[in-house]
């Protein structure tokens, strides 16, 4: 959750995040103001992927997914996310997607079933 993040420095800009957990979930998210879109390309519980949209002003704990009821906003944010990611890829600014975890963190995640 980005609920505790200090978003003041991001006013007027979007924050893009890319994440991948081996065989668990791969996706990206964008934070624009109080709007947080999570775009999973695949997840352990949604192999076809899914979008989640949250309004952090009214739902800081991200419990109420608004993607279905605010589909146009979700699509707009997804388009902005895709455009920004394409720009970063062209500039060679994205990592190759490999996860580098310390042995301790990897062991803890494995014990919880997040890493195989």
CNS distance restraints for C-alpha pairs under 8 A (distance, minus, plus):
assign (resid   1 and name CA) (resid  61 and name CA) 6.65 0.50 0.50
assign (resid   1 and name CA) (resid  62 and name CA) 6.80 0.50 0.50
assign (resid   2 and name CA) (resid  60 and name CA) 7.79 0.50 0.50
assign (resid   3 and name CA) (resid  56 and name CA) 6.42 0.50 0.50
assign (resid   3 and name CA) (resid  60 and name CA) 4.79 0.50 0.50
assign (resid   3 and name CA) (resid  61 and name CA) 6.03 0.50 0.50
assign (resid   3 and name CA) (resid  62 and name CA) 7.72 0.50 0.50
assign (resid   4 and name CA) (resid  60 and name CA) 7.96 0.50 0.50
assign (resid   7 and name CA) (resid  11 and name CA) 6.88 0.50 0.50
assign (resid   7 and name CA) (resid  33 and name CA) 7.36 0.50 0.50
assign (resid  10 and name CA) (resid  14 and name CA) 6.73 0.50 0.50
assign (resid  10 and name CA) (resid  15 and name CA) 7.25 0.50 0.50
assign (resid  10 and name CA) (resid  32 and name CA) 7.94 0.50 0.50
assign (resid  10 and name CA) (resid  33 and name CA) 7.42 0.50 0.50
assign (resid  11 and name CA) (resid  33 and name CA) 6.36 0.50 0.50
assign (resid  12 and name CA) (resid  32 and name CA) 7.54 0.50 0.50
assign (resid  12 and name CA) (resid  33 and name CA) 7.05 0.50 0.50
assign (resid  13 and name CA) (resid  32 and name CA) 6.42 0.50 0.50
assign (resid  13 and name CA) (resid  33 and name CA) 7.61 0.50 0.50
assign (resid  14 and name CA) (resid  30 and name CA) 6.45 0.50 0.50
assign (resid  14 and name CA) (resid  31 and name CA) 5.51 0.50 0.50
assign (resid  14 and name CA) (resid  32 and name CA) 4.60 0.50 0.50
assign (resid  14 and name CA) (resid  33 and name CA) 7.41 0.50 0.50
assign (resid  15 and name CA) (resid  30 and name CA) 5.47 0.50 0.50
assign (resid  15 and name CA) (resid  31 and name CA) 5.05 0.50 0.50
assign (resid  15 and name CA) (resid  32 and name CA) 6.63 0.50 0.50
assign (resid  16 and name CA) (resid  28 and name CA) 7.17 0.50 0.50
assign (resid  16 and name CA) (resid  29 and name CA) 5.78 0.50 0.50
assign (resid  16 and name CA) (resid  30 and name CA) 4.56 0.50 0.50
assign (resid  16 and name CA) (resid  31 and name CA) 6.64 0.50 0.50
assign (resid  16 and name CA) (resid  81 and name CA) 7.03 0.50 0.50
assign (resid  16 and name CA) (resid  84 and name CA) 7.88 0.50 0.50
assign (resid  17 and name CA) (resid  28 and name CA) 5.43 0.50 0.50
assign (resid  17 and name CA) (resid  29 and name CA) 5.19 0.50 0.50
assign (resid  17 and name CA) (resid  30 and name CA) 6.36 0.50 0.50
assign (resid  18 and name CA) (resid  27 and name CA) 6.09 0.50 0.50
assign (resid  18 and name CA) (resid  28 and name CA) 4.31 0.50 0.50
assign (resid  18 and name CA) (resid  29 and name CA) 6.58 0.50 0.50
assign (resid  19 and name CA) (resid  26 and name CA) 5.93 0.50 0.50
assign (resid  19 and name CA) (resid  27 and name CA) 5.60 0.50 0.50
assign (resid  19 and name CA) (resid  28 and name CA) 6.03 0.50 0.50
assign (resid  19 and name CA) (resid  97 and name CA) 7.87 0.50 0.50
assign (resid  20 and name CA) (resid  24 and name CA) 7.80 0.50 0.50
assign (resid  20 and name CA) (resid  25 and name CA) 5.80 0.50 0.50
assign (resid  20 and name CA) (resid  26 and name CA) 4.18 0.50 0.50
assign (resid  20 and name CA) (resid  27 and name CA) 6.29 0.50 0.50
assign (resid  20 and name CA) (resid  97 and name CA) 7.07 0.50 0.50
assign (resid  20 and name CA) (resid  99 and name CA) 7.21 0.50 0.50
assign (resid  21 and name CA) (resid  25 and name CA) 5.28 0.50 0.50
assign (resid  21 and name CA) (resid  26 and name CA) 6.15 0.50 0.50
assign (resid  21 and name CA) (resid  99 and name CA) 7.43 0.50 0.50
assign (resid  21 and name CA) (resid 114 and name CA) 7.54 0.50 0.50
assign (resid  21 and name CA) (resid 115 and name CA) 7.33 0.50 0.50
assign (resid  22 and name CA) (resid  26 and name CA) 7.85 0.50 0.50
assign (resid  22 and name CA) (resid 115 and name CA) 6.42 0.50 0.50
assign (resid  22 and name CA) (resid 116 and name CA) 7.68 0.50 0.50
assign (resid  23 and name CA) (resid  43 and name CA) 7.73 0.50 0.50
assign (resid  23 and name CA) (resid  44 and name CA) 7.08 0.50 0.50
assign (resid  23 and name CA) (resid 115 and name CA) 7.60 0.50 0.50
assign (resid  23 and name CA) (resid 116 and name CA) 7.87 0.50 0.50
assign (resid  24 and name CA) (resid  42 and name CA) 7.87 0.50 0.50
assign (resid  24 and name CA) (resid  43 and name CA) 5.41 0.50 0.50
assign (resid  24 and name CA) (resid  44 and name CA) 4.85 0.50 0.50
assign (resid  24 and name CA) (resid 114 and name CA) 6.62 0.50 0.50
assign (resid  24 and name CA) (resid 115 and name CA) 7.62 0.50 0.50
assign (resid  25 and name CA) (resid  40 and name CA) 6.93 0.50 0.50
assign (resid  25 and name CA) (resid  41 and name CA) 7.54 0.50 0.50
assign (resid  25 and name CA) (resid  42 and name CA) 5.50 0.50 0.50
assign (resid  25 and name CA) (resid  43 and name CA) 3.93 0.50 0.50
assign (resid  25 and name CA) (resid  44 and name CA) 6.09 0.50 0.50
assign (resid  26 and name CA) (resid  40 and name CA) 5.81 0.50 0.50
assign (resid  26 and name CA) (resid  41 and name CA) 5.60 0.50 0.50
assign (resid  26 and name CA) (resid  42 and name CA) 5.55 0.50 0.50
assign (resid  26 and name CA) (resid  43 and name CA) 6.41 0.50 0.50
assign (resid  27 and name CA) (resid  38 and name CA) 7.29 0.50 0.50
assign (resid  27 and name CA) (resid  39 and name CA) 5.54 0.50 0.50
assign (resid  27 and name CA) (resid  40 and name CA) 4.02 0.50 0.50
assign (resid  27 and name CA) (resid  41 and name CA) 5.14 0.50 0.50
assign (resid  27 and name CA) (resid  42 and name CA) 7.01 0.50 0.50
assign (resid  28 and name CA) (resid  38 and name CA) 6.08 0.50 0.50
assign (resid  28 and name CA) (resid  39 and name CA) 5.34 0.50 0.50
assign (resid  28 and name CA) (resid  40 and name CA) 6.36 0.50 0.50
assign (resid  28 and name CA) (resid  41 and name CA) 7.99 0.50 0.50
assign (resid  29 and name CA) (resid  36 and name CA) 7.10 0.50 0.50
assign (resid  29 and name CA) (resid  37 and name CA) 5.43 0.50 0.50
assign (resid  29 and name CA) (resid  38 and name CA) 4.28 0.50 0.50
assign (resid  29 and name CA) (resid  39 and name CA) 5.75 0.50 0.50
assign (resid  29 and name CA) (resid  81 and name CA) 7.46 0.50 0.50
assign (resid  30 and name CA) (resid  36 and name CA) 5.81 0.50 0.50
assign (resid  30 and name CA) (resid  37 and name CA) 5.34 0.50 0.50
assign (resid  30 and name CA) (resid  38 and name CA) 6.67 0.50 0.50
assign (resid  30 and name CA) (resid  77 and name CA) 7.32 0.50 0.50
assign (resid  30 and name CA) (resid  81 and name CA) 6.26 0.50 0.50
assign (resid  31 and name CA) (resid  35 and name CA) 5.76 0.50 0.50
assign (resid  31 and name CA) (resid  36 and name CA) 4.50 0.50 0.50
assign (resid  31 and name CA) (resid  37 and name CA) 6.53 0.50 0.50
assign (resid  32 and name CA) (resid  36 and name CA) 6.46 0.50 0.50
assign (resid  34 and name CA) (resid  55 and name CA) 5.52 0.50 0.50
assign (resid  34 and name CA) (resid  56 and name CA) 4.91 0.50 0.50
assign (resid  34 and name CA) (resid  57 and name CA) 5.69 0.50 0.50
assign (resid  35 and name CA) (resid  53 and name CA) 7.13 0.50 0.50
assign (resid  35 and name CA) (resid  54 and name CA) 5.87 0.50 0.50
assign (resid  35 and name CA) (resid  55 and name CA) 4.88 0.50 0.50
assign (resid  35 and name CA) (resid  56 and name CA) 6.25 0.50 0.50
assign (resid  36 and name CA) (resid  53 and name CA) 5.70 0.50 0.50
assign (resid  36 and name CA) (resid  54 and name CA) 5.15 0.50 0.50
assign (resid  36 and name CA) (resid  55 and name CA) 6.45 0.50 0.50
assign (resid  36 and name CA) (resid  56 and name CA) 7.03 0.50 0.50
assign (resid  37 and name CA) (resid  51 and name CA) 7.01 0.50 0.50
assign (resid  37 and name CA) (resid  52 and name CA) 5.70 0.50 0.50
assign (resid  37 and name CA) (resid  53 and name CA) 4.52 0.50 0.50
assign (resid  37 and name CA) (resid  54 and name CA) 6.51 0.50 0.50
assign (resid  37 and name CA) (resid  74 and name CA) 6.76 0.50 0.50
assign (resid  37 and name CA) (resid  77 and name CA) 6.76 0.50 0.50
assign (resid  37 and name CA) (resid  78 and name CA) 7.37 0.50 0.50
assign (resid  38 and name CA) (resid  51 and name CA) 5.67 0.50 0.50
assign (resid  38 and name CA) (resid  52 and name CA) 5.06 0.50 0.50
assign (resid  38 and name CA) (resid  53 and name CA) 6.38 0.50 0.50
assign (resid  39 and name CA) (resid  49 and name CA) 7.57 0.50 0.50
assign (resid  39 and name CA) (resid  50 and name CA) 6.11 0.50 0.50
assign (resid  39 and name CA) (resid  51 and name CA) 4.58 0.50 0.50
assign (resid  39 and name CA) (resid  52 and name CA) 6.55 0.50 0.50
assign (resid  39 and name CA) (resid  78 and name CA) 7.33 0.50 0.50
assign (resid  40 and name CA) (resid  49 and name CA) 5.07 0.50 0.50
assign (resid  40 and name CA) (resid  50 and name CA) 5.30 0.50 0.50
assign (resid  40 and name CA) (resid  51 and name CA) 6.20 0.50 0.50
assign (resid  41 and name CA) (resid  47 and name CA) 7.83 0.50 0.50
assign (resid  41 and name CA) (resid  48 and name CA) 6.97 0.50 0.50
assign (resid  41 and name CA) (resid  49 and name CA) 4.48 0.50 0.50
assign (resid  41 and name CA) (resid  50 and name CA) 6.79 0.50 0.50
assign (resid  42 and name CA) (resid  46 and name CA) 5.92 0.50 0.50
assign (resid  42 and name CA) (resid  47 and name CA) 4.66 0.50 0.50
assign (resid  42 and name CA) (resid  48 and name CA) 5.60 0.50 0.50
assign (resid  42 and name CA) (resid  49 and name CA) 4.13 0.50 0.50
assign (resid  42 and name CA) (resid  50 and name CA) 7.32 0.50 0.50
assign (resid  43 and name CA) (resid  47 and name CA) 5.25 0.50 0.50
assign (resid  43 and name CA) (resid  48 and name CA) 7.71 0.50 0.50
assign (resid  43 and name CA) (resid  49 and name CA) 6.22 0.50 0.50
assign (resid  46 and name CA) (resid  50 and name CA) 6.78 0.50 0.50
assign (resid  51 and name CA) (resid  67 and name CA) 6.49 0.50 0.50
assign (resid  51 and name CA) (resid  74 and name CA) 7.66 0.50 0.50
assign (resid  52 and name CA) (resid  65 and name CA) 5.61 0.50 0.50
assign (resid  52 and name CA) (resid  66 and name CA) 6.84 0.50 0.50
assign (resid  52 and name CA) (resid  67 and name CA) 5.32 0.50 0.50
assign (resid  52 and name CA) (resid  74 and name CA) 7.91 0.50 0.50
assign (resid  53 and name CA) (resid  65 and name CA) 5.35 0.50 0.50
assign (resid  53 and name CA) (resid  66 and name CA) 5.01 0.50 0.50
assign (resid  53 and name CA) (resid  67 and name CA) 4.77 0.50 0.50
assign (resid  53 and name CA) (resid  74 and name CA) 6.37 0.50 0.50
assign (resid  54 and name CA) (resid  59 and name CA) 6.84 0.50 0.50
assign (resid  54 and name CA) (resid  62 and name CA) 5.82 0.50 0.50
assign (resid  54 and name CA) (resid  63 and name CA) 7.94 0.50 0.50
assign (resid  54 and name CA) (resid  64 and name CA) 6.67 0.50 0.50
assign (resid  54 and name CA) (resid  65 and name CA) 5.62 0.50 0.50
assign (resid  54 and name CA) (resid  66 and name CA) 5.86 0.50 0.50
assign (resid  54 and name CA) (resid  67 and name CA) 7.71 0.50 0.50
assign (resid  55 and name CA) (resid  59 and name CA) 5.62 0.50 0.50
assign (resid  55 and name CA) (resid  60 and name CA) 7.23 0.50 0.50
assign (resid  55 and name CA) (resid  62 and name CA) 7.60 0.50 0.50
assign (resid  55 and name CA) (resid  66 and name CA) 7.82 0.50 0.50
assign (resid  56 and name CA) (resid  60 and name CA) 4.26 0.50 0.50
assign (resid  56 and name CA) (resid  61 and name CA) 7.36 0.50 0.50
assign (resid  56 and name CA) (resid  62 and name CA) 6.88 0.50 0.50
assign (resid  59 and name CA) (resid  63 and name CA) 6.63 0.50 0.50
assign (resid  59 and name CA) (resid  64 and name CA) 6.85 0.50 0.50
assign (resid  66 and name CA) (resid  70 and name CA) 5.69 0.50 0.50
assign (resid  66 and name CA) (resid  71 and name CA) 7.82 0.50 0.50
assign (resid  67 and name CA) (resid  71 and name CA) 5.29 0.50 0.50
assign (resid  67 and name CA) (resid  73 and name CA) 7.99 0.50 0.50
assign (resid  67 and name CA) (resid  74 and name CA) 5.77 0.50 0.50
assign (resid  70 and name CA) (resid  74 and name CA) 6.31 0.50 0.50
assign (resid  71 and name CA) (resid  75 and name CA) 6.04 0.50 0.50
assign (resid  72 and name CA) (resid  76 and name CA) 6.16 0.50 0.50
assign (resid  73 and name CA) (resid  77 and name CA) 6.15 0.50 0.50
assign (resid  74 and name CA) (resid  78 and name CA) 6.05 0.50 0.50
assign (resid  75 and name CA) (resid  79 and name CA) 6.08 0.50 0.50
assign (resid  76 and name CA) (resid  80 and name CA) 6.25 0.50 0.50
assign (resid  77 and name CA) (resid  81 and name CA) 6.01 0.50 0.50
assign (resid  78 and name CA) (resid  82 and name CA) 6.04 0.50 0.50
assign (resid  79 and name CA) (resid  83 and name CA) 6.09 0.50 0.50
assign (resid  80 and name CA) (resid  84 and name CA) 6.16 0.50 0.50
assign (resid  81 and name CA) (resid  85 and name CA) 6.10 0.50 0.50
assign (resid  82 and name CA) (resid  86 and name CA) 6.09 0.50 0.50
assign (resid  83 and name CA) (resid  87 and name CA) 6.28 0.50 0.50
assign (resid  84 and name CA) (resid  88 and name CA) 6.26 0.50 0.50
assign (resid  85 and name CA) (resid  89 and name CA) 6.07 0.50 0.50
assign (resid  86 and name CA) (resid  90 and name CA) 6.17 0.50 0.50
assign (resid  87 and name CA) (resid  91 and name CA) 6.27 0.50 0.50
assign (resid  88 and name CA) (resid  92 and name CA) 6.14 0.50 0.50
assign (resid  88 and name CA) (resid  93 and name CA) 5.09 0.50 0.50
assign (resid  88 and name CA) (resid  94 and name CA) 6.06 0.50 0.50
assign (resid  89 and name CA) (resid  93 and name CA) 5.97 0.50 0.50
assign (resid  89 and name CA) (resid  94 and name CA) 5.80 0.50 0.50
assign (resid 101 and name CA) (resid 105 and name CA) 6.11 0.50 0.50
assign (resid 101 and name CA) (resid 106 and name CA) 5.78 0.50 0.50
assign (resid 102 and name CA) (resid 106 and name CA) 6.09 0.50 0.50
assign (resid 103 and name CA) (resid 107 and name CA) 6.04 0.50 0.50
assign (resid 104 and name CA) (resid 108 and name CA) 6.28 0.50 0.50
assign (resid 105 and name CA) (resid 109 and name CA) 6.15 0.50 0.50
assign (resid 106 and name CA) (resid 110 and name CA) 6.01 0.50 0.50
assign (resid 106 and name CA) (resid 115 and name CA) 7.13 0.50 0.50
assign (resid 107 and name CA) (resid 111 and name CA) 6.16 0.50 0.50
assign (resid 108 and name CA) (resid 112 and name CA) 6.39 0.50 0.50
assign (resid 109 and name CA) (resid 113 and name CA) 6.23 0.50 0.50
assign (resid 109 and name CA) (resid 114 and name CA) 5.13 0.50 0.50
assign (resid 109 and name CA) (resid 115 and name CA) 5.68 0.50 0.50
assign (resid 110 and name CA) (resid 114 and name CA) 5.54 0.50 0.50
assign (resid 110 and name CA) (resid 115 and name CA) 4.53 0.50 0.50
assign (resid 110 and name CA) (resid 116 and name CA) 6.03 0.50 0.50
